[in-house]
Amino acid sequence: MFQLEGYAQHYFRTVKKGLFKRTVPRYMGDREVKAGNRSGDQLALHIAVEADRVPELRDEVYIQICKQTTQNPSPKSNGLGWELLAIISSICYPTKDLEVHLVAYLNFYLGWNEENVRAIAHYCLRKLGQKGRPASLHRAITLQEIVRYKEQLEMPVQAPPPQTAAADIPLILPALTDAIEVAGGFKTEGLFRISGDGAEVSRLRAQVEGGDLTFNPRACPHDLASLFKAWLRELTPVVIVPELYQEFLNNCDQQAKLRELVARLPPVHNKALTHADNVPATKMTASNIALLFSPLLLSDDPMVMLENTKSESKAVVTLLQIDWSAS
């Protein structure tokens, strides 16, 4: 299916670890779990730890799960397989060779007749599409994380997160900017320039994806700012949608024209952009803010970004100069 089978046959001829040939079916209930063996969340943790620890095993676990979820006659088993696929995609990446086949596999299931499968396929694609994410967590994975990842899977099958009634802004944006302000972030030098702690940002991400938008007032502003940037980066498509990208570049120094173009963005993108541009600059010049934010807002193609860096930065500087409160 989608060349995945052919890739798998070649892959298992060359790697042939076979570690997940038994453990994945056991987790899904397709294979008997003997007394004393791991099961449930403990087995999911074992699979995740091994896949994260050994790079060569990441493709193997992805392939084994895909094989077990292809034409699986048991709805319960199939559901557990997709659940495991979502957990693994939250923890580690496949290799580039497998990624193209895995993405095709997931895209096929976006049109599946089971809502939960469609939702988890979308969840996995979003995880695999996160730019700048390391291939591995490079740290110990806990049982609590496995439980939390499973809880997150309830999110995609629910209605979209509620919006603020007045402005239709995604709740995560005011929640994060308020948290950054409470934590003293707007008085922190290099708020958006200095990266947060990777493990803590991952924890905050899991918290938000679980629906919890309450933050510790003593949280590190850089961790919160990194999560804020990650949300913008992962908005699909990018904030400045591709069909308006060239017009933004052509009018990069024209406030009136850019205001008009922003009004043509999809509602969530419009509000995300105007809200982000209202965040104080925190001892950073507009040009420095623009250099950091232009890749998050304008294009996710590295070659396009390289060619248009100057115009992209100028467009963001101009956007920062617009008084959006008057909109």
C-alpha positions in Angstrom: 0.0 0.0 0.0 1.4 3.4 -1.1 4.8 1.8 -1.7 5.1 1.2 2.1 5.1 -2.5 1.6 7.9 -2.4 -0.9 9.9 -0.1 1.4 9.2 -2.4 4.3 10.4 -5.5 2.5 13.7 -3.8 1.5 14.1 -2.3 5.0 13.6 -5.6 6.9 16.1 -7.3 4.6 18.7 -4.8 5.6 17.8 -4.1 9.3 15.8 -7.1 10.5 15.8 -6.3 14.2 12.3 -7.7 14.6 12.0 -6.2 18.1 8.5 -4.8 17.4 7.2 -7.8 15.5 5.8 -9.2 18.7 5.4 -6.2 21.0 3.3 -4.1 18.6 0.7 -6.9 18.1 0.7 -7.5 21.9 -0.1 -3.9 22.5 -2.9 -4.0 20.0 -4.3 -7.3 21.4 -3.5 -9.2 18.2 -1.1 -11.4 20.1 -1.4 -13.0 23.5 0.3 -11.3 26.5 1.8 -14.0 28.7 1.7 -13.6 32.5 4.5 -11.4 33.7 5.0 -9.6 30.4 4.4 -5.9 29.9 1.0 -4.8 28.7 -1.0 -1.6 28.3 0.7 1.6 29.1 3.9 -0.2 30.3 4.2 -1.9 27.0 3.6 1.3 25.1 6.4 2.9 27.2 8.8 0.1 26.4 8.1 0.4 22.7 8.5 4.2 22.8 11.8 4.0 24.8 13.3 1.5 22.4 12.3 3.4 19.3 13.6 6.7 20.7 16.8 5.1 22.0 17.9 3.4 18.8 17.7 5.4 15.5 17.6 2.3 13.4 14.5 1.1 15.2 12.4 4.2 14.5 11.5 3.1 11.0 10.9 -0.4 12.2 8.2 0.6 14.7 6.5 2.9 12.2 6.4 0.1 9.6 5.2 -2.5 12.0 2.3 -0.3 13.2 1.3 0.6 9.7 1.3 -3.1 8.7 -0.9 -4.0 11.7 -3.3 -1.2 11.0 -3.8 -2.1 7.4 -7.0 -4.0 6.8 -7.1 -5.0 10.5 -10.5 -6.7 11.0 -10.7 -5.8 14.7 -11.9 -2.3 15.4 -10.5 -2.4 19.0 -7.1 -3.6 17.8 -7.1 -1.1 15.0 -7.9 1.7 17.4 -5.0 0.7 19.7 -2.7 0.6 16.7 -3.5 4.1 15.7 -3.2 5.2 19.3 0.3 3.7 19.4 1.2 5.4 16.1 0.2 8.8 17.6 2.3 8.2 20.7 5.4 7.3 18.6 4.9 10.3 16.3 4.9 12.5 19.4 8.2 11.1 20.5 10.5 10.5 17.4 10.7 11.0 13.7 11.1 8.3 11.0 14.0 8.7 8.6 13.6 10.8 5.5 13.4 7.7 3.4 10.4 6.4 5.2 8.8 9.7 5.9 7.5 10.2 2.3 5.8 6.8 2.4 4.4 7.4 5.9 3.0 10.7 5.0 1.3 9.1 2.0 -0.1 6.4 4.2 -1.5 9.0 6.7 -2.9 11.2 3.9 -4.9 8.2 2.6 -6.5 7.8 6.0 -7.6 11.4 6.1 -10.5 10.2 3.9 -11.2 7.1 6.0 -14.8 6.4 7.1 -13.9 6.2 10.8 -13.8 9.7 12.5 -11.2 8.6 15.1 -8.8 7.2 12.5 -9.1 10.4 10.4 -8.5 12.5 13.5 -5.4 10.5 14.5 -4.0 10.5 11.0 -4.3 14.3 11.0 -2.7 14.4 14.5 0.3 12.3 13.3 0.7 14.5 10.1 0.8 17.6 12.3 3.4 16.0 14.6 5.6 14.9 11.7 5.3 18.3 10.1 6.7 20.2 13.1 9.7 22.1 11.9 12.8 22.4 14.1 11.7 19.5 16.2 14.6 17.0 17.1 14.4 13.5 15.7 14.4 12.2 19.2 13.6 13.4 22.7 17.2 12.5 23.9 15.9 12.0 27.4 14.1 9.5 29.6 10.5 8.9 28.7 8.1 8.4 31.6 4.9 6.4 32.0 3.1 9.7 32.9 4.1 11.0 29.4 2.6 8.0 27.7 -0.6 8.4 29.6 -0.6 12.1 28.7 0.0 11.4 25.0 -3.0 9.1 25.1 -5.2 11.7 26.7 -4.2 14.2 24.0 -5.7 11.9 21.4 -9.1 12.9 22.6 -8.4 16.4 21.3 -8.5 15.8 17.5 -11.9 14.1 17.6 -13.5 17.0 19.5 -14.8 20.3 18.0 -12.1 22.9 17.4 -11.0 24.8 20.5 -13.4 27.5 21.6 -12.6 31.1 20.5 -12.9 34.2 22.5 -16.3 35.7 21.8 -15.2 39.2 21.2 -12.4 38.9 18.8 -12.4 35.3 17.6 -8.8 34.9 18.7 -7.6 31.3 19.4 -7.6 31.0 23.2 -4.0 29.8 23.2 -2.7 33.2 22.0 -4.1 35.5 24.8 -3.4 32.7 27.3 0.3 32.5 26.3 0.8 36.3 26.0 -0.8 36.9 29.3 1.4 34.2 30.9 4.5 35.7 29.3 3.5 39.1 30.7 2.8 37.7 34.2 6.2 35.9 34.1 7.9 39.2 33.4 8.7 38.3 29.8 8.0 41.8 28.4 10.9 43.0 30.6 13.1 40.2 29.6 15.9 40.9 27.2 15.9 38.7 24.1 12.6 37.1 25.0 12.0 35.7 21.5 15.7 35.3 20.6 16.8 33.0 23.4 15.4 29.5 23.2 13.6 27.9 26.1 14.5 24.6 27.7 13.6 21.8 25.3 12.2 19.4 27.9 10.1 22.1 29.6 8.8 23.4 26.3 7.8 19.8 25.4 6.0 19.5 28.7 4.2 22.8 28.2 3.2 21.7 24.6 1.7 18.5 26.0 -0.1 20.5 28.7 -1.6 22.8 26.1 -2.5 20.0 23.7 -4.3 18.4 26.6 -6.5 21.4 26.9 -4.8 23.0 30.0 -4.1 26.7 29.3 -3.2 27.6 32.9 0.5 28.5 33.4 2.7 28.8 36.5 3.3 32.6 37.1 6.9 31.7 37.9 7.4 29.9 34.5 10.5 30.8 32.5 9.5 33.5 30.0 11.8 32.0 27.4 10.0 28.6 27.7 6.6 30.3 27.2 7.9 32.4 24.3 9.3 29.3 22.6 5.9 27.7 22.8 4.3 30.9 21.4 6.7 30.7 18.4 6.0 27.0 18.0 2.3 27.6 17.7 2.8 30.1 15.0 5.3 27.9 13.2 2.9 24.9 13.2 -0.1 26.8 12.0 -1.1 25.1 8.7 -0.8 26.7 6.2 1.7 29.3 7.5 0.1 32.5 8.8 0.6 34.3 5.5 -1.2 31.8 3.2 0.7 30.9 0.0 -1.8 32.5 -2.3 -1.1 36.0 -0.7 2.7 35.5 -0.1 3.9 37.3 -3.2 1.6 40.2 -2.7 3.0 40.7 0.8 6.5 40.8 -0.6 5.5 43.2 -3.4 4.1 45.6 -0.8 6.5 44.9 2.0 6.8 48.6 2.9 3.2 49.7 2.3 1.2 49.8 5.5 -2.2 50.5 3.9 -1.8 47.6 1.4 -0.5 45.2 4.0 -3.5 46.0 6.2 -5.8 45.2 3.3 -4.0 41.9 2.6 -4.2 40.9 6.3 -8.0 41.5 6.1 -8.0 38.8 3.3 -6.4 36.2 5.5 -8.5 33.3 7.0 -10.0 34.5 10.3 -7.7 32.5 12.6 -4.6 33.6 10.6 -5.8 37.2 10.7 -6.3 37.2 14.4 -3.1 35.3 15.1 -1.1 37.8 13.1 -2.6 40.9 14.5 -2.4 39.5 18.1 1.2 38.5 17.6 2.1 41.9 16.2 0.7 43.5 19.3 3.1 41.7 21.6 5.7 44.2 23.1 9.1 44.0 21.6 11.0 43.4 24.8 14.3 45.3 24.3 14.5 44.0 20.8 14.5 46.2 17.7 11.7 45.8 15.2 14.2 44.5 12.6 15.5 41.8 15.1 11.9 40.7 15.9 11.2 40.6 12.1 14.2 38.3 11.5 12.9 35.9 14.1 9.3 36.0 13.1 9.3 36.2 9.3 10.1 32.5 8.9 7.2 31.7 11.2 4.7 33.9 9.4 5.6 34.0 5.7 7.0 30.8 4.2 8.0 27.3 5.3 10.1 26.6 2.1 13.8 27.0 3.0 14.8 28.0 -0.5 12.0 30.6 -0.8 13.0 31.9 2.6 16.6 32.3 1.6 15.8 34.1 -1.6 13.3 36.5 0.0 14.8 37.1 3.5 15.1 40.9 3.1 11.6 41.4 1.7 10.1 39.1 4.3 11.8 40.9 7.2 10.7 44.3 5.8 7.1 43.1 5.5 7.2 42.0 9.2 8.8 45.3 10.3 6.0 47.1 8.4 3.3 44.9 10.1 4.8 45.7 13.5 4.5 49.4 12.8 0.7 49.1 12.1 -1.6 50.0 14.9 -3.9 47.0 14.9 -5.9 48.2 17.9 -7.5 50.6 15.4 -8.7 47.8 13.2 
